[in-house]
Structure formats: structure tokens, C-alpha cells
Amino acid sequence: MSGATARTEPRRATAQESDGRSSLDRKFARLGWGFATPALLVVLAITLFPIAFSVAMSLSHVTVSADGFQLSGTTGEHYELLLRSDRWRHALVFTVLYTIGTVVAELVLGTLIALVLEQLSGGRGWMMALLLLPWAMITVVSAQLWAYMYNGVYGVLTALTEALTGTPFQFLGTPTPAVLSMAAADVWKTTPFVAIIVLAGLMMLPSDVVEAARVDGANAWTAFWKVRLPLLRPALVIAVLFRILQAFGIFDLPFVLTGGGPGDATESLALLGWQVMFTNLDFGPGAAVAASTAALVLVGCLIFLRAFKARVGDEETQA
């Protein structure tokens, strides 16, 4: 070749080879669906049947006998009762405000904790393990722990306030402190979950983009707010969606910590549905509370996702 270095062009796949690979991919896909289908059917059966039965109960006259549940007729009076119920409206307002407040607090604190963990050069694994302990704890156990600390007679926090002020503070005795105390317990438990998701997002960010911003003269705050935070949005959206689903359907924390009290100050929609269905044995109205709660959660998540996509679309258009 007259001394010149020979360069071999990459061999292009023939049409026959491409067809063979695509056929093999389809076989693997069918095999994967074959393995996954039984599990998917079980999950769908476990999930869809209770939802369908609950919706049917909420739209029917329900009677209970030795033969079980009997549904008769079709009616919307259970939902009419909800709309006229002051108790349901109060539970709805409380649940919405509680969800917004706790999710915002957890998002801010979780992001700050993730930023601190990102800067650790050693011991990050141990810190993450310690951080996950509250989140890994069963909510009922966590709520009972906080109930002991909030107890007006022998609670640690009550004794601390008495030592500092001379008067024991009743954390769960009046509406506003009870709401804030329950929110604090929730934030303590679930902030680690948000922090881990945000930390995972931070570790996946391209370092060259941040370095380029710093070379251009951006300080740490500007680099975070203008560069890193927009890139973190997918992780933040995942964290917010999970927390909306959990916070809007909260049941175990108020059930154990306050029982919905004092009065109905901390009564969530899920707790209201349980009390109506299993304490009052009003299965139709209780099912209506559950179905309406699920619908509200779905609508809220869809609105959040649509707003997020619209925001991203506007920024891409401006760019």
C-alpha cells in the first residue's frame, strides 16, 4: 500500500444481519413479557378489584347481612352527602394544606441535606445509613415514638419545655400545636427519602456544566440556582410525586398520634373514610370518601405534571 497506513472502514451490518438482530430482540421481548405477565396479572387483580368494588359501593345502596355485602340500585347520594358535609370539607382542607406544607418543608430540607452529603469526601455511606433510619422505621412505630415524646405528663419534649419556660407545653392538646407537631413528625420521618432521591440526582449531574459556569464567573449560589437546579428537576419531580401520594393519603400517623383530634383538627381524608366505614359502619359514604380521595390525588398529580411539562416547554422555547 505504498507505505501508507491502511484504514479499515467499519463494516456495515447487512440487511440480513439487522433482521436477525431485530428478530432476536423481539424474541427476548416476548420472553420478558412472558415472565412478567403472571406477576402483572396478580398486581392488577390485587389493585383493580378493591378499587372497582369501592367505586361500586360508593354508587350503590349497601346492606350487610350474614351473606356478606349486598349492593342494590345506583345512587349518587353518598357523594351529595360528602359535598354537604362540613366534616368532609374540613378534612379536605386539612389534607390539602398538610400535604403542601409537609412536601415543601421536606423538599427544602431534603435538598439541603443532599447538598451537604454531596460535599462529604469520606463517611458518606455511614451518614446515608444513619439518615435512612427514620424513613426505614414503620410509620406506626415512628408515630408511637413521637406520641411518647409529646405526652403531656411524661413526654421528653413536654419536660424540656417545662424546664425552659416553667410551664409544660401541651403539644397535642390544642388544634394548631397538634397540627404542627404531627407535621414535624412526618417531616422527620420522610425528609431522608427526599434527600436520597435528590442526592442521586446530584451525583448524576454532568460536572463539566458546573465547571463551565464557575469558569464564567458564577458563584456557588448562582451555579446551583441557574445550572444545577434546572438539571435536578426530574429528580425533584419524582420526589414530589411520591410525597404527594403519601401525604394526601396519610392515615397511620394521625391515627396513632392524635386520633384525628383534638376535635377533628388533624382528621385527614383517609382517617375520615376509615371512621365512617369501620366505626360508623356506613359503607357507602365511607367508600365515597375513599373514591373521592383517590380521584383528588390523581387529579392533583396530573395537574402537577402538566404544569411541570409546560414550564419546561416554555424554557426550551425561550432558549
N, C-alpha and C positions, 0 to 999 in steps of 0.2 A: 504494500500500500504506500510505496514511495516514502517510507519513514514517518508518515503522518499517523497520528493516533486515531485508531478506528473507534468510532462511536456507534454503539448499537442502539437503535431506536427501540423503545418498549413495544413489545408485541401486543397488538390489539386483539382483544378477545373476538373470536368469530361469533357469528350469529348462533351457531350450533352450541358453542360453549355457554353463551348468555342464556339461551333457552334452557340448557341443562341446569345452570345455577338457579334460575328463577323457578324451575320445576322442583328442585331440591328445597328451595326456600318455602314454596307452597306446602310441600310435604311436612317440613318441620313445623310450619304454622298450624296445619291441621292436627299434627300430633300434639302440639301445645294446647290447642283448644280442646282436644280430646281428654287430656289430663285435667284441664281446668274446669271443664263443663260440670262434672259432678259436684265439685265444691261450689261453683257459682249457683247451681240449682238449689243446693242446700241453703246458701246465704239468701237467695231470693225468696225461698219458701219461708225462712225464719223471719225475714224482714217484711215481705209484702203481705203475708196473711194477717199479722196483727194490725198493720196499717189499714188494710181493706176492712177488717172486722170492726175496727174502731170507727172508721168513717160510716159504715153501715149502722152501727149503734147510735151514732150521733144524729142520724137521719131517720130513726125509727122509734116506735114505742117499744120500750124494753120491759119485759117481765121476767122474773126469775122464779123458777119452780124446781121441784125435785128432778125434772128432766133437763135442767140447765137453762140457758138463756133462750128466750123466745122473742124474736123481732117481728113486729107487725106494723103494717102501714108505712107510709112515708110522710115525714113531717119536718118542718124547719123550725119548730117552736123552741127546740133546745138552743139554737143559735139566737133566736129572738130574745130568749131569757138572758143569754150572755150579754147582748147589747144593752139590755135594760138593767143589768146588774151593776151596782156601784162597786161591789166587791171585785168583780172581774175587771172592771176598768182600773181600779186601784192596783190590782195585781199586774195588769198590763203596763201601767205607767212605771210601777216599781221595777219590773223586769227590764224594760227598755232602758231606764236611767241607770240601773245597776249594771247592765251589760256595757253601756257606753263608758261609764266611769271606770269599771274594772279593766276593760280591754285597753283603754287609753293609758291607764296607770301601768299596766303590765307591759305594754308596748314600749313606753318610755324607759321604765326601769330595766326591762329585758335588753333593750338596745344598749343602755349604758353599761350593764354588766358584760355584755358581749364585747364591747369595745375594750373594757379593762382586761378581759380574758385574752383577747387577741394580742395584747401587748406583753403578756407574760412569756418569758423565754424558757422558764422551767416550772415544773409543778402544775402545768395546765391540766393534765389528766386528773390529778388529785382534786384540784379545785372544781373541775366539772363533775366529778363523782360526788363531792360534798354538795354541790349546787343542786344536783338532781334528787337528793334525798327528800326534800319536801314534796316534789312533784311525784316521786315514786310512791309516796305514802298514800294509802287508801283514804279517800276523802272522808269517810265516816270516822276513821281513826284521827285524822287531822282535825276534824270538827270537834271531836270529843276532847282532844288535847287543848284546843282553844277555849272550849267551854270550861274546862278546869281553870285555865288562867284567868278567864273573865268572871269567874264565880264571885258573887258579891260578898261571900262570907270568908272563904279560904283561898280565893284566887291570888296568884302571884302578882298579877298586874293591879288588882284591887289593893293589895297590901302595899305595893310600890307607890300608888297614888296617895294612900293614906300617910305613908312615911314622908312624902314630899309636901303634901298640902294640909295634912291633919284631918282630912275628910276622905273616907273611902268613896271612890267613884264607881257608880253602877253602870258598867259598860252595856249591859243588856236590859236595863230597867226602863229606859225611855226610848222613843222611836228613833230619833236621829243618831244618838250614840250606838244603838243596836245595828242600824244600817251600816254605819261607818265601821263598826267592829267586825261585822260579817264580811264587808268588802276587804278589810285589811287581812283577814284570814284567807280569803280567796286569792288576793294578790300575792301573799306569802307563798302559797302553795303552787300557783301556776306561772309566776314570773320565770322560774327556771326553764319551763318549757319554751317560752318565747325567747329567752336568752340563747338556748341551744340552737334554735332554728336560725336566729339572726347571726350567731357565731358561724354556723355552717355557711350562710350566705357570704359573710365577710371573708372567710377562707377561700371561697371560690372566685373572689373578685380578681380581675387581672391587675397585677402590680404595676405594669408599665403605664396604665392610665393614670393611676395616682401619682406615680413618679413624674409623669409629664406635667400634671397640674402643679406639682411643687416646683418643678423647674421653671414654670411660667410665673412663679411668684405667689402662688396660693398658700395661705397659712393652713394650719391643721383644720380649723373650723370650716374655712371655705372649701377645702378639699373634700371634707366629709359632706357638707351640705350640698355642694354643687356637683360633685363627682360620685362619691361613694353611695350616698343615699339614693339617688335615682337608680343606680345599679342594684341596690338592695331591695327594690320594690317587690320583685317576685317572692322573695323570702318573707317579707313583711306581709304580703297578701295572704300567703299560706298561714302564717301565724294568726293573723286577724280572723280569717275564716274559721279556723279551728276554735279559736276562743269565742267567737260569736255563737257557734253551735253549742259549745259547752256552757257558756254563761247564760244564754237565753233559756236553756233547758235545765237550769240549776235546780236541784231538788234536795240532795243529801245534806248539803251544808246548812241551809235554813231548817231542814227537818230535825237535825241533831242539835244545832247550836241554839236556835231560838224557837223552833216550832211554829214559825211564822209570826211570832209576837215581837214586842208587846202589842196586843190587839192583832191587827193584820199588817203591821208596819213592814215586816220582812217576808210577807207571803208572796212567793213567786207564782207564775202561772202553772208550773209543774206541780208545786205543792198544793195549789188550789185544786187542780184536777184530781190529785190523789185524795184530798179530803172530801171532795164532792162524790167521787166514785166509791171509795172504800170506807169512808167514815159515815157519810150520809146515805150510801147505797143508792145514789141517783146515777145510774149507769149511763143513761142517755146524755144528761148535761155534762157528766164527767168526761165522756168520750168527746163531746163537742169542745170542751176546753182543750183536750189533748190534740184534737184535729186542728183547731184554730191556732194553737201554739206552733205545731209543725208547719202550717201554712205560712205563718208570720215569719218563722225562721227562714224558710225557703225564699220568700219574697225579699227579706232583708239581705240575704246573701246574694241574690240576683242583682238587686239594686247596687250593692257594693261593687260587685264585679263589673257591672255595666259602667259605673262611674269611674272605676279604675281604668277600664279599656278606653273610655272617652278621654280621660286625662292623658293617657299615653299617646293616643291618636293625635290629640291637639299638639302635644310637644313634638311629635315626629313631623307634623305638618309645618310647624314653625321652624323646625330645624332645616 
